[in-house]
């Protein structure tokens, strides 16, 4: 810089640093505005940043900007008023307010209330008539402990006065009775009379008791008996039971958890016993396996072994080791007719060798049991109760035409409480024979199958009632024939399919590989196809 003071030294370098810029003749030019100062951000440790920092990949602010706040997602929802409260306490139809508008109130049409102070018959009220001969008198006055009559002149309305009651006169002492000779002689006389009366009464009682005993009892009496024997002609129920009951057995299954009872029938001299699968199923599936015991009509007992069982038809075969067996004859269930007499033998409720009789009340009943089996059953009104299961249903010739399997009650009931109401069901012996032979031959049964799942369907018009296809097995017989879920099967060959159980029964009556004609509806379109049955 330069100076006019001659006493200061002149430094050219300093003058260049502080000299006026070139082109500026006046005062120094103003400095450029400095940027506003912003303090450096606070130092945050990596641990705090990882714990409290903004999530990775999220550059938005933590809080929304003013005016951009999100409405709360939770809102108070007022529940609707129940219809009952609305009907009882709500505003009447057509009314805008609860109270009517002024001047619109309904004039009451009932009787006007009577005055509580004056009634129509007040003139005849003796308590309102000042000339009435009745008045309110003084309280009751007692004299010598008894109420006393007060004269009318004294019994007037006036201030109550306390009248002291009169003192009761002391009762006179009773006069003493002087004893004499008569009083001393009464006691001995009474004793004598009592002794005489007792002796007479005892003697009379003994005489009457002896006479009554001799009149009621006779030690020489002998009752006569008739020599006419009971009429049990051949073919009677007693005759049939006598011939067949030795072939009927009582079956008991025992596990660590339960004991069950059922029935069975000997069908072969090799010791094979035909029964229901559900009679021995618990013993067969228990871990460890349970024991099965067979009791005969002569009370002899043997241990049984399971030959095979089939849960789809509820048939099982047992084998016992016993000599001199009575074999039941197997009949032909296809020849049964409604009304034919039948006899059921078994052990209902554990009562061995119980016999009931009735008739065939229905045939070809498609019936599903609680265990999941499906039967083309014989229906009978012969009493079938828990424990009859597995026992034979016998015709009038003494041949087994069915295996008693199930009963139906009006309402669900637990085992031990249900009872027969005349609706019992038996497996036809023709079907049971086929299943038993397969179990004896190989120990298992292979059933025919359509390869689909169905359920009952009921339409209002009744035209398409049948088995509703709910599922089709991929690549199964029904799938290959073109059936789909939603189709309604109504006919198989010449058998009308009115339920899902009927369709299952028809399939069980065929063998794998059989060909059947199936009619089904898809919507309103009727379709007929041929299905080659597979295996289950």
GUKOLMI-622444 format. One record per residue (C-alpha): residue number from 1; x, y, z; residue in three letters. Coordinates in Angstrom, 3 decimals. Layout:
N
NUM|X|Y|Z|ALA
...
//
This chain:
536
1|0.000|0.000|0.000|UNK
2|1.043|3.659|-0.301|UNK
3|1.141|6.405|2.241|UNK
4|1.710|10.137|2.137|UNK
5|3.629|10.069|5.354|UNK
6|7.261|10.568|4.381|UNK
7|8.397|9.196|7.698|UNK
8|7.135|5.613|6.987|UNK
9|9.198|3.289|4.885|UNK
10|7.836|2.211|1.544|UNK
11|7.518|-1.588|0.847|UNK
12|6.556|-2.404|-2.763|UNK
13|5.484|-5.963|-1.837|UNK
14|3.202|-4.738|0.871|UNK
15|1.818|-2.085|-1.413|UNK
16|0.828|-4.751|-3.884|UNK
17|-1.000|-6.750|-1.297|UNK
18|-3.025|-3.893|0.040|UNK
19|-3.273|-1.606|-2.996|UNK
20|-6.615|-0.605|-4.525|UNK
21|-7.647|-3.039|-7.193|UNK
22|-7.189|-2.032|-10.751|UNK
23|-10.019|-0.054|-12.163|UNK
24|-11.266|1.036|-8.764|UNK
25|-10.827|4.725|-8.049|UNK
26|-13.061|5.222|-5.076|UNK
27|-13.345|3.362|-1.820|UNK
28|-12.845|-0.321|-1.505|UNK
29|-15.590|-2.371|-3.232|UNK
30|-17.929|-4.345|-0.949|UNK
31|-17.052|-7.918|-0.271|UNK
32|-18.991|-10.763|-1.755|UNK
33|-21.652|-12.058|0.645|UNK
34|-20.434|-15.008|2.582|UNK
35|-22.562|-18.164|2.588|UNK
36|-24.703|-18.653|5.688|UNK
37|-23.019|-20.570|8.390|UNK
38|-24.278|-24.055|9.048|UNK
39|-22.862|-26.010|11.904|UNK
40|-21.416|-29.373|11.034|UNK
41|-23.682|-32.348|11.617|UNK
42|-23.274|-34.007|14.991|UNK
43|-21.132|-37.052|15.063|UNK
44|-23.199|-40.279|15.474|UNK
45|-21.568|-43.538|16.483|UNK
46|-22.018|-46.532|14.156|UNK
47|-23.789|-48.420|16.945|UNK
48|-26.396|-45.664|17.422|UNK
49|-26.844|-45.289|13.664|UNK
50|-27.472|-49.038|13.320|UNK
51|-29.945|-49.020|16.202|UNK
52|-31.830|-45.756|15.618|UNK
53|-31.007|-44.794|12.024|UNK
54|-33.257|-44.780|9.015|UNK
55|-33.790|-48.276|7.570|UNK
56|-31.645|-49.235|4.610|UNK
57|-33.122|-48.197|1.296|UNK
58|-35.569|-45.717|2.850|UNK
59|-34.736|-42.069|2.083|UNK
60|-38.054|-40.666|3.279|UNK
61|-38.394|-38.609|6.410|UNK
62|-39.376|-40.359|9.586|UNK
63|-42.402|-38.139|10.101|UNK
64|-44.648|-36.903|7.284|UNK
65|-44.479|-33.250|6.345|UNK
66|-47.043|-30.851|7.808|UNK
67|-50.345|-31.251|6.054|UNK
68|-49.364|-34.665|4.756|UNK
69|-50.036|-36.689|7.892|UNK
70|-51.717|-40.008|7.294|UNK
71|-55.164|-40.441|8.789|UNK
72|-55.203|-42.990|11.571|UNK
73|-56.154|-46.428|10.299|UNK
74|-58.145|-47.261|13.391|UNK
75|-61.571|-45.722|13.428|UNK
76|-64.256|-46.219|15.973|UNK
77|-66.971|-48.248|14.318|UNK
78|-70.316|-47.818|15.970|UNK
79|-71.998|-51.213|16.046|UNK
80|-75.490|-51.332|14.593|UNK
81|-78.400|-51.198|16.954|UNK
82|-79.961|-54.657|17.410|UNK
83|-83.288|-55.028|15.576|UNK
84|-85.060|-55.850|18.833|UNK
85|-84.063|-52.551|20.466|UNK
86|-84.887|-50.618|17.310|UNK
87|-88.319|-52.202|17.190|UNK
88|-89.080|-51.594|20.885|UNK
89|-87.535|-48.150|21.417|UNK
90|-87.094|-46.662|17.962|UNK
91|-89.085|-43.904|16.328|UNK
92|-92.471|-45.112|14.979|UNK
93|-92.831|-45.461|11.230|UNK
94|-93.591|-42.118|9.636|UNK
95|-92.755|-40.074|12.749|UNK
96|-89.969|-37.491|12.620|UNK
97|-89.770|-36.844|16.333|UNK
98|-90.364|-39.022|19.328|UNK
99|-93.000|-36.641|20.773|UNK
100|-96.013|-35.472|18.726|UNK
101|-96.153|-31.864|17.633|UNK
102|-98.032|-29.442|19.863|UNK
103|-101.731|-29.630|19.270|UNK
104|-101.519|-33.125|17.805|UNK
105|-101.641|-35.130|21.024|UNK
106|-104.259|-37.837|21.078|UNK
107|-107.194|-37.163|23.332|UNK
108|-107.558|-40.064|25.758|UNK
109|-110.673|-42.042|25.005|UNK
110|-110.913|-44.032|28.214|UNK
111|-113.036|-43.379|31.274|UNK
112|-112.201|-40.369|33.342|UNK
113|-110.732|-41.234|36.721|UNK
114|-113.082|-40.966|39.683|UNK
115|-112.488|-38.435|42.372|UNK
116|-110.716|-39.945|45.368|UNK
117|-112.668|-37.592|47.670|UNK
118|-116.227|-38.059|46.518|UNK
119|-117.844|-41.074|44.887|UNK
120|-121.196|-41.655|43.320|UNK
121|-122.444|-43.684|46.296|UNK
122|-121.095|-41.258|48.868|UNK
123|-124.613|-40.393|49.996|UNK
124|-125.161|-43.972|51.085|UNK
125|-121.802|-44.190|52.869|UNK
126|-122.648|-44.381|56.610|UNK
127|-119.271|-42.916|57.521|UNK
128|-120.051|-39.748|55.552|UNK
129|-123.624|-39.298|56.849|UNK
130|-123.699|-37.184|60.029|UNK
131|-127.133|-38.595|60.886|UNK
132|-125.940|-42.191|60.639|UNK
133|-126.636|-44.297|63.788|UNK
134|-123.057|-45.588|63.554|UNK
135|-120.113|-43.826|65.089|UNK
136|-116.555|-44.350|66.114|UNK
137|-116.581|-45.244|69.748|UNK
138|-114.077|-45.651|72.500|UNK
139|-111.621|-48.505|72.555|UNK
140|-112.706|-51.791|74.109|UNK
141|-112.988|-51.734|77.868|UNK
142|-112.012|-54.811|79.817|UNK
143|-113.367|-55.632|83.230|UNK
144|-112.079|-58.577|85.243|UNK
145|-110.062|-59.706|82.222|UNK
146|-113.089|-59.755|79.884|UNK
147|-114.416|-57.157|77.406|UNK
148|-117.219|-55.116|78.905|UNK
149|-120.199|-53.572|77.114|UNK
150|-120.216|-49.782|77.216|UNK
151|-123.486|-47.874|77.248|UNK
152|-124.229|-45.818|74.135|UNK
153|-124.271|-42.589|76.141|UNK
154|-120.800|-43.264|77.408|UNK
155|-119.504|-44.617|74.086|UNK
156|-119.274|-41.210|72.394|UNK
157|-116.532|-39.543|70.466|UNK
158|-114.412|-37.834|73.076|UNK
159|-110.882|-37.644|74.220|UNK
160|-109.438|-40.965|75.201|UNK
161|-109.079|-41.451|78.890|UNK
162|-106.848|-43.936|80.442|UNK
163|-109.051|-46.194|82.466|UNK
164|-107.150|-48.446|84.794|UNK
165|-108.288|-52.026|84.457|UNK
166|-110.009|-53.573|87.375|UNK
167|-108.015|-55.957|89.408|UNK
168|-108.903|-59.565|88.884|UNK
169|-110.343|-61.290|91.843|UNK
170|-108.118|-63.980|93.224|UNK
171|-109.530|-67.431|92.486|UNK
172|-110.820|-69.342|95.428|UNK
173|-108.725|-72.353|96.394|UNK
174|-110.202|-75.693|95.386|UNK
175|-111.683|-77.720|98.129|UNK
176|-109.668|-80.716|99.132|UNK
177|-111.267|-84.089|98.458|UNK
178|-111.189|-86.297|101.425|UNK
179|-110.061|-89.840|100.769|UNK
180|-111.995|-92.780|102.073|UNK
181|-112.279|-96.555|101.883|UNK
182|-113.505|-96.433|98.302|UNK
183|-110.313|-94.721|97.057|UNK
184|-108.095|-97.365|98.653|UNK
185|-109.935|-100.314|97.013|UNK
186|-109.929|-99.016|93.412|UNK
187|-106.275|-99.931|92.663|UNK
188|-106.436|-103.665|93.491|UNK
189|-109.689|-103.990|91.568|UNK
190|-108.175|-102.349|88.473|UNK
191|-105.199|-104.724|88.582|UNK
192|-107.463|-107.756|88.753|UNK
193|-109.555|-106.538|85.816|UNK
194|-106.417|-105.910|83.718|UNK
195|-105.027|-109.404|84.382|UNK
196|-108.313|-111.072|83.453|UNK
197|-108.639|-108.996|80.272|UNK
198|-105.050|-109.801|79.251|UNK
199|-105.541|-113.526|79.720|UNK
200|-108.751|-113.496|77.699|UNK
201|-107.173|-111.422|74.908|UNK
202|-104.074|-113.623|74.679|UNK
203|-106.119|-116.790|74.514|UNK
204|-108.384|-115.364|71.853|UNK
205|-105.396|-114.207|69.786|UNK
206|-103.722|-117.599|69.933|UNK
207|-106.962|-119.345|68.907|UNK
208|-107.483|-117.016|65.924|UNK
209|-103.829|-117.327|64.786|UNK
210|-103.989|-121.119|64.909|UNK
211|-107.226|-121.173|62.955|UNK
212|-105.805|-118.741|60.292|UNK
213|-102.601|-120.785|59.825|UNK
214|-104.525|-124.000|59.364|UNK
215|-106.825|-122.262|56.864|UNK
216|-103.913|-120.887|54.721|UNK
217|-101.404|-123.761|54.845|UNK
218|-101.822|-127.439|54.022|UNK
219|-98.835|-129.746|54.403|UNK
220|-100.549|-132.612|52.523|UNK
221|-101.303|-130.615|49.322|UNK
222|-99.615|-131.723|46.020|UNK
223|-100.062|-129.697|42.803|UNK
224|-101.075|-131.625|39.720|UNK
225|-99.086|-131.391|36.508|UNK
226|-100.294|-131.889|32.982|UNK
227|-98.835|-134.554|30.776|UNK
228|-99.356|-132.621|27.530|UNK
229|-95.921|-131.707|26.057|UNK
230|-95.225|-128.326|24.487|UNK
231|-96.026|-128.158|20.782|UNK
232|-92.685|-127.775|18.940|UNK
233|-93.338|-129.121|15.463|UNK
234|-90.538|-129.185|12.876|UNK
235|-90.031|-125.719|11.459|UNK
236|-91.177|-123.907|14.599|UNK
237|-88.991|-121.205|16.104|UNK
238|-88.036|-123.473|19.000|UNK
239|-87.076|-126.261|16.582|UNK
240|-84.991|-123.924|14.403|UNK
241|-83.207|-122.395|17.388|UNK
242|-82.433|-125.831|18.805|UNK
243|-80.780|-126.840|15.526|UNK
244|-78.919|-123.597|14.752|UNK
245|-77.913|-122.149|18.154|UNK
246|-74.928|-124.588|18.609|UNK
247|-73.346|-122.932|15.531|UNK
248|-73.784|-119.403|16.961|UNK
249|-70.980|-118.062|19.160|UNK
250|-70.483|-115.088|21.457|UNK
251|-67.345|-113.058|20.682|UNK
252|-65.434|-110.982|23.225|UNK
253|-62.553|-108.685|22.301|UNK
254|-60.207|-107.603|25.078|UNK
255|-57.603|-104.816|24.940|UNK
256|-55.790|-102.750|27.523|UNK
257|-58.451|-100.117|27.137|UNK
258|-61.803|-101.843|26.607|UNK
259|-63.845|-105.034|26.397|UNK
260|-66.344|-105.430|23.578|UNK
261|-68.994|-108.032|22.818|UNK
262|-70.488|-109.312|19.615|UNK
263|-71.676|-112.464|17.875|UNK
264|-70.599|-114.817|15.100|UNK
265|-71.552|-118.000|13.278|UNK
266|-69.460|-121.069|12.386|UNK
267|-69.463|-121.502|8.588|UNK
268|-66.902|-124.269|7.986|UNK
269|-65.652|-127.395|9.745|UNK
270|-62.116|-125.982|9.616|UNK
271|-63.105|-123.643|12.465|UNK
272|-63.894|-120.520|10.405|UNK
273|-66.288|-118.081|12.088|UNK
274|-68.051|-115.312|10.147|UNK
275|-68.667|-112.009|11.966|UNK
276|-68.543|-108.223|11.508|UNK
277|-65.319|-106.284|11.167|UNK
278|-66.373|-103.719|13.785|UNK
279|-66.809|-106.520|16.357|UNK
280|-63.067|-107.292|16.371|UNK
281|-61.598|-104.077|14.887|UNK
282|-60.420|-102.628|18.218|UNK
283|-58.536|-105.814|19.094|UNK
284|-57.001|-105.913|15.602|UNK
285|-55.776|-102.292|15.622|UNK
286|-54.755|-101.990|19.283|UNK
287|-51.081|-101.621|20.214|UNK
288|-50.319|-104.205|21.415|UNK
289|-52.940|-106.326|19.661|UNK
290|-55.828|-107.452|21.813|UNK
291|-57.238|-110.908|22.461|UNK
292|-60.383|-112.411|20.941|UNK
293|-62.334|-115.137|22.744|UNK
294|-65.192|-117.237|21.394|UNK
295|-67.844|-118.788|23.669|UNK
296|-70.166|-121.544|22.380|UNK
297|-73.695|-122.382|23.394|UNK
298|-72.424|-125.172|25.682|UNK
299|-70.260|-122.544|27.491|UNK
300|-67.018|-123.974|26.104|UNK
301|-64.460|-121.293|25.315|UNK
302|-61.679|-120.919|22.738|UNK
303|-59.206|-118.288|21.549|UNK
304|-59.720|-116.970|18.002|UNK
305|-57.267|-115.683|15.400|UNK
306|-58.123|-113.096|12.731|UNK
307|-58.057|-114.618|9.229|UNK
308|-58.937|-111.379|7.453|UNK
309|-61.228|-108.391|7.655|UNK
310|-62.761|-105.927|5.196|UNK
311|-63.851|-102.511|6.439|UNK
312|-65.720|-101.548|3.253|UNK
313|-68.286|-104.335|3.705|UNK
314|-67.858|-104.771|7.499|UNK
315|-67.075|-108.493|7.156|UNK
316|-64.407|-110.424|9.090|UNK
317|-63.435|-114.082|9.417|UNK
318|-61.947|-115.704|12.543|UNK
319|-60.435|-119.153|13.031|UNK
320|-60.649|-121.333|16.130|UNK
321|-59.217|-124.716|17.016|UNK
322|-62.041|-126.935|18.258|UNK
323|-63.328|-130.374|17.373|UNK
324|-66.954|-131.415|16.932|UNK
325|-68.214|-128.097|15.578|UNK
326|-71.804|-127.476|14.497|UNK
327|-71.798|-125.831|11.056|UNK
328|-74.547|-123.414|10.017|UNK
329|-76.166|-123.844|6.608|UNK
330|-75.885|-120.793|4.333|UNK
331|-78.997|-119.924|2.332|UNK
332|-79.713|-117.749|-0.709|UNK
333|-80.474|-114.121|0.179|UNK
334|-81.521|-113.299|-3.397|UNK
335|-84.686|-115.365|-2.914|UNK
336|-85.900|-113.334|0.074|UNK
337|-89.189|-111.477|-0.139|UNK
338|-90.634|-108.795|2.085|UNK
339|-92.779|-110.465|4.741|UNK
340|-90.721|-113.666|5.060|UNK
341|-90.311|-114.722|8.720|UNK
342|-86.780|-114.476|10.123|UNK
343|-85.016|-115.226|13.419|UNK
344|-82.009|-113.386|14.912|UNK
345|-79.673|-115.173|17.327|UNK
346|-76.830|-113.429|19.138|UNK
347|-75.557|-111.847|22.330|UNK
348|-77.254|-108.435|22.598|UNK
349|-75.844|-106.384|25.477|UNK
350|-73.725|-109.409|26.412|UNK
351|-76.742|-111.720|26.931|UNK
352|-75.607|-114.880|25.178|UNK
353|-77.927|-117.004|22.993|UNK
354|-80.719|-114.427|22.863|UNK
355|-83.393|-115.130|20.230|UNK
356|-85.692|-112.585|18.583|UNK
357|-88.024|-113.041|15.654|UNK
358|-89.741|-110.902|13.055|UNK
359|-90.110|-110.531|9.329|UNK
360|-88.137|-109.162|6.412|UNK
361|-89.373|-105.575|6.249|UNK
362|-87.217|-104.475|3.322|UNK
363|-84.562|-105.631|0.865|UNK
364|-81.805|-103.881|-1.100|UNK
365|-81.519|-101.050|1.389|UNK
366|-78.423|-98.939|0.606|UNK
367|-77.311|-98.310|4.160|UNK
368|-74.100|-96.681|5.427|UNK
369|-72.884|-97.725|8.873|UNK
370|-71.201|-95.533|11.466|UNK
371|-67.921|-97.326|10.737|UNK
372|-68.001|-96.230|7.070|UNK
373|-69.142|-99.500|5.493|UNK
374|-71.884|-99.492|2.856|UNK
375|-74.401|-102.352|2.720|UNK
376|-76.982|-103.564|0.260|UNK
377|-78.816|-104.550|3.413|UNK
378|-81.749|-106.698|4.448|UNK
379|-84.081|-104.739|6.717|UNK
380|-85.895|-106.586|9.511|UNK
381|-88.104|-105.731|12.450|UNK
382|-86.579|-108.524|14.549|UNK
383|-84.957|-106.823|17.560|UNK
384|-81.305|-106.048|16.794|UNK
385|-79.341|-104.499|19.665|UNK
386|-75.646|-103.804|20.372|UNK
387|-74.050|-107.251|20.707|UNK
388|-76.178|-108.821|17.965|UNK
389|-73.599|-107.648|15.419|UNK
390|-72.035|-110.568|13.570|UNK
391|-74.780|-113.014|14.494|UNK
392|-76.930|-114.828|11.938|UNK
393|-80.300|-113.844|10.528|UNK
394|-82.085|-117.140|9.833|UNK
395|-85.024|-117.939|7.567|UNK
396|-87.867|-120.366|8.261|UNK
397|-85.849|-123.325|6.988|UNK
398|-83.014|-122.726|9.441|UNK
399|-80.555|-121.385|6.822|UNK
400|-78.481|-118.254|7.409|UNK
401|-79.591|-115.573|4.967|UNK
402|-77.856|-112.550|6.550|UNK
403|-75.293|-111.304|9.094|UNK
404|-76.834|-108.846|11.555|UNK
405|-74.796|-105.665|11.373|UNK
406|-76.518|-102.440|12.353|UNK
407|-79.585|-100.838|13.840|UNK
408|-81.089|-97.420|13.407|UNK
409|-82.522|-95.278|16.190|UNK
410|-84.482|-91.998|15.927|UNK
411|-81.751|-89.940|17.633|UNK
412|-78.002|-90.381|18.193|UNK
413|-77.247|-92.466|21.259|UNK
414|-74.125|-93.859|22.819|UNK
415|-73.331|-97.552|22.800|UNK
416|-75.085|-99.237|25.695|UNK
417|-78.007|-96.793|25.614|UNK
418|-79.345|-97.323|22.097|UNK
419|-82.018|-99.920|21.481|UNK
420|-84.040|-101.561|18.766|UNK
421|-87.007|-99.698|17.332|UNK
422|-87.771|-102.273|14.655|UNK
423|-85.139|-101.060|12.178|UNK
424|-82.353|-103.649|11.984|UNK
425|-80.049|-104.280|9.026|UNK
426|-78.140|-107.386|7.953|UNK
427|-75.534|-108.068|5.256|UNK
428|-77.039|-110.438|2.635|UNK
429|-75.348|-113.820|2.980|UNK
430|-74.597|-113.958|-0.757|UNK
431|-72.389|-110.868|-0.426|UNK
432|-70.925|-112.015|2.909|UNK
433|-70.107|-115.457|1.433|UNK
434|-68.122|-113.877|-1.442|UNK
435|-66.155|-111.632|0.922|UNK
436|-65.527|-114.504|3.381|UNK
437|-64.181|-116.769|0.620|UNK
438|-61.774|-114.045|-0.551|UNK
439|-60.556|-113.486|3.015|UNK
440|-60.048|-117.208|3.600|UNK
441|-58.233|-117.603|0.261|UNK
442|-55.900|-114.576|0.364|UNK
443|-56.614|-112.639|3.571|UNK
444|-57.766|-109.545|1.671|UNK
445|-60.462|-108.318|-0.719|UNK
446|-60.016|-106.203|-3.867|UNK
447|-63.079|-104.102|-4.694|UNK
448|-64.130|-102.479|-7.945|UNK
449|-64.084|-98.693|-8.091|UNK
450|-65.321|-95.908|-10.366|UNK
451|-62.480|-93.626|-9.276|UNK
452|-64.541|-90.764|-7.860|UNK
453|-65.995|-89.293|-4.670|UNK
454|-69.706|-88.518|-4.423|UNK
455|-72.328|-87.184|-2.062|UNK
456|-76.107|-87.113|-2.038|UNK
457|-77.911|-84.437|-3.978|UNK
458|-81.537|-83.417|-3.920|UNK
459|-83.071|-81.041|-6.449|UNK
460|-86.408|-79.337|-6.185|UNK
461|-87.747|-80.863|-9.383|UNK
462|-86.595|-84.381|-8.473|UNK
463|-85.404|-85.015|-12.020|UNK
464|-81.661|-85.003|-11.356|UNK
465|-81.590|-86.602|-7.921|UNK
466|-78.645|-88.953|-7.611|UNK
467|-74.968|-89.046|-6.657|UNK
468|-73.247|-85.668|-6.981|UNK
469|-69.628|-86.043|-8.125|UNK
470|-67.489|-83.967|-5.767|UNK
471|-64.070|-85.235|-6.868|UNK
472|-62.662|-87.322|-9.714|UNK
473|-59.434|-89.318|-9.355|UNK
474|-56.994|-88.184|-12.064|UNK
475|-56.452|-90.856|-14.720|UNK
476|-59.074|-93.031|-12.994|UNK
477|-61.945|-94.868|-14.692|UNK
478|-64.409|-91.985|-14.333|UNK
479|-61.825|-89.434|-15.486|UNK
480|-61.025|-91.491|-18.577|UNK
481|-64.736|-91.736|-19.349|UNK
482|-65.084|-87.934|-19.232|UNK
483|-66.850|-87.395|-15.930|UNK
484|-66.039|-84.214|-14.002|UNK
485|-66.743|-82.742|-10.609|UNK
486|-70.270|-81.316|-10.546|UNK
487|-71.839|-84.092|-12.631|UNK
488|-74.841|-85.939|-11.167|UNK
489|-74.933|-89.721|-11.762|UNK
490|-78.491|-91.034|-11.994|UNK
491|-78.194|-94.507|-13.588|UNK
492|-75.686|-97.387|-13.694|UNK
493|-76.733|-100.097|-16.128|UNK
494|-80.378|-100.635|-15.139|UNK
495|-80.000|-99.567|-11.490|UNK
496|-81.458|-96.202|-10.551|UNK
497|-78.958|-94.193|-8.479|UNK
498|-80.900|-92.165|-5.936|UNK
499|-78.062|-91.625|-3.443|UNK
500|-74.306|-91.795|-3.011|UNK
501|-74.622|-95.016|-0.968|UNK
502|-76.510|-96.704|-3.799|UNK
503|-73.679|-95.894|-6.215|UNK
504|-71.130|-97.400|-3.794|UNK
505|-73.244|-100.547|-3.422|UNK
506|-73.428|-100.976|-7.205|UNK
507|-69.656|-100.659|-7.487|UNK
508|-69.102|-103.226|-4.712|UNK
509|-71.349|-105.701|-6.537|UNK
510|-68.985|-105.726|-9.546|UNK
511|-65.440|-106.918|-10.044|UNK
512|-62.444|-104.881|-11.219|UNK
513|-62.394|-104.819|-15.001|UNK
514|-66.182|-105.023|-15.403|UNK
515|-67.738|-102.544|-17.829|UNK
516|-70.822|-100.570|-16.814|UNK
517|-72.949|-97.964|-18.539|UNK
518|-73.240|-94.728|-16.576|UNK
519|-75.787|-91.983|-17.172|UNK
520|-75.075|-88.561|-15.686|UNK
521|-76.272|-84.975|-16.028|UNK
522|-74.018|-81.986|-16.578|UNK
523|-76.330|-79.102|-15.993|UNK
524|-79.387|-79.900|-18.102|UNK
525|-77.459|-82.074|-20.555|UNK
526|-77.851|-85.858|-20.272|UNK
527|-74.763|-87.905|-21.083|UNK
528|-74.339|-91.696|-21.360|UNK
529|-70.840|-93.158|-21.142|UNK
530|-69.212|-96.563|-20.652|UNK
531|-66.843|-96.946|-17.688|UNK
532|-64.371|-99.780|-17.181|UNK
533|-64.130|-100.298|-13.412|UNK
534|-60.760|-100.148|-11.697|UNK
535|-59.627|-101.179|-8.209|UNK
536|-60.016|-99.313|-4.961|UNK
//
